[in-house]
């Protein structure tokens, strides 16, 4: 059980770093603006990258930070944190599915770091599922 | 101690995340630093900082294509110059924003468009720039400019955009035979080249790059609500 929470904490740290990177890209316009050398991220510059004025990457970073905090608390024996972890990760999984759908069918471009985030969320979901099974 | 340790770890990670985000957003310049301003305003350093952003230097650069595509009065207090690429998604997003500002500020704005097609990045950017310039030779640049931006998503994935652009030419009432020969003509090619040369002399590296009264507006200030404030500040400082 403890191992699973440690894995979840590590995964969410990677997710947090990824989301922070996307936030910085978004805020500074590094890859949002089109350039001759690197081209632009059609995903980050799309209207879907912002929800109610907040870049999605920021929301993602907050979500990963939440998962990290819950996983660490659960690791140190706070039971309630382990229980809360499941709904948060499920919500992130659903949002990730929606974002993959947007990239594949609406924007029709993929962004590597957005896909990495989706992959981490999928991995987190697997970890949470296993921890749920072990509880029973 | 064991009860407090997780909170310490969480706080450390939070601090590291916020700290690195703060440091990186500050240390990466939002826009490429502009090369050597050609002329300085008579020796006195520019000191009137607007609250919204640190002041960018005034740049002059070489002239672009003449006559330029200009909307609004020549004596307008705010002169906006956009270097754009019709295939670039953020340029497509910026188009309605600039339109909205034009409606809101009216004759206080003068808008100039410069061609900056990113050729290796966008497959149809040059064709689109040529279509707009060819329309310009018949006095319909802005009509074509609007259609190209508004329908960007419809043509950018196509293999052959020429028939689509010809459709736009018909739609805005161009002489299509003349448009077709102008598209591939030297005059259009020269205009695009001249605008590109001006862009390079101003340090433009990407699109959209927007200058206001000779100063670059940082990319992150281009969303409508921020851009409006930038214009208001410039108006307040006397448009100088």
HADDOCK unambig.tbl for C-alpha pairs under 7 A between the chains (distance, minus, plus):
assign (segid A and resid 20 and name CA) (segid B and resid 21 and name CA) 6.65 0.50 0.50
assign (segid A and resid 24 and name CA) (segid B and resid 21 and name CA) 6.75 0.50 0.50
assign (segid A and resid 24 and name CA) (segid B and resid 25 and name CA) 5.95 0.50 0.50
assign (segid A and resid 27 and name CA) (segid B and resid 220 and name CA) 6.54 0.50 0.50
assign (segid A and resid 28 and name CA) (segid B and resid 25 and name CA) 6.32 0.50 0.50
assign (segid A and resid 28 and name CA) (segid B and resid 30 and name CA) 4.90 0.50 0.50
assign (segid A and resid 28 and name CA) (segid B and resid 220 and name CA) 6.39 0.50 0.50
assign (segid A and resid 29 and name CA) (segid B and resid 30 and name CA) 6.38 0.50 0.50
assign (segid A and resid 29 and name CA) (segid B and resid 219 and name CA) 6.26 0.50 0.50
assign (segid A and resid 29 and name CA) (segid B and resid 220 and name CA) 6.32 0.50 0.50
assign (segid A and resid 30 and name CA) (segid B and resid 30 and name CA) 7.00 0.50 0.50
assign (segid A and resid 33 and name CA) (segid B and resid 90 and name CA) 6.41 0.50 0.50
assign (segid A and resid 33 and name CA) (segid B and resid 206 and name CA) 6.20 0.50 0.50
assign (segid A and resid 33 and name CA) (segid B and resid 207 and name CA) 5.80 0.50 0.50
assign (segid A and resid 33 and name CA) (segid B and resid 208 and name CA) 6.68 0.50 0.50
assign (segid A and resid 34 and name CA) (segid B and resid 88 and name CA) 6.37 0.50 0.50
assign (segid A and resid 34 and name CA) (segid B and resid 206 and name CA) 5.09 0.50 0.50
assign (segid A and resid 34 and name CA) (segid B and resid 207 and name CA) 5.13 0.50 0.50
assign (segid A and resid 35 and name CA) (segid B and resid 118 and name CA) 6.88 0.50 0.50
assign (segid A and resid 35 and name CA) (segid B and resid 205 and name CA) 5.87 0.50 0.50
assign (segid A and resid 35 and name CA) (segid B and resid 206 and name CA) 3.97 0.50 0.50
assign (segid A and resid 35 and name CA) (segid B and resid 207 and name CA) 6.42 0.50 0.50
assign (segid A and resid 36 and name CA) (segid B and resid 118 and name CA) 5.43 0.50 0.50
assign (segid A and resid 36 and name CA) (segid B and resid 120 and name CA) 6.50 0.50 0.50
assign (segid A and resid 36 and name CA) (segid B and resid 121 and name CA) 5.84 0.50 0.50
assign (segid A and resid 36 and name CA) (segid B and resid 205 and name CA) 6.90 0.50 0.50
assign (segid A and resid 36 and name CA) (segid B and resid 206 and name CA) 6.54 0.50 0.50
assign (segid A and resid 39 and name CA) (segid B and resid 121 and name CA) 5.36 0.50 0.50
assign (segid A and resid 42 and name CA) (segid B and resid 89 and name CA) 6.30 0.50 0.50
assign (segid A and resid 45 and name CA) (segid B and resid 89 and name CA) 6.79 0.50 0.50
assign (segid A and resid 45 and name CA) (segid B and resid 90 and name CA) 5.69 0.50 0.50
assign (segid A and resid 69 and name CA) (segid B and resid 10 and name CA) 5.72 0.50 0.50
assign (segid A and resid 72 and name CA) (segid B and resid 6 and name CA) 5.87 0.50 0.50
assign (segid A and resid 73 and name CA) (segid B and resid 6 and name CA) 5.68 0.50 0.50
assign (segid A and resid 76 and name CA) (segid B and resid 6 and name CA) 6.58 0.50 0.50
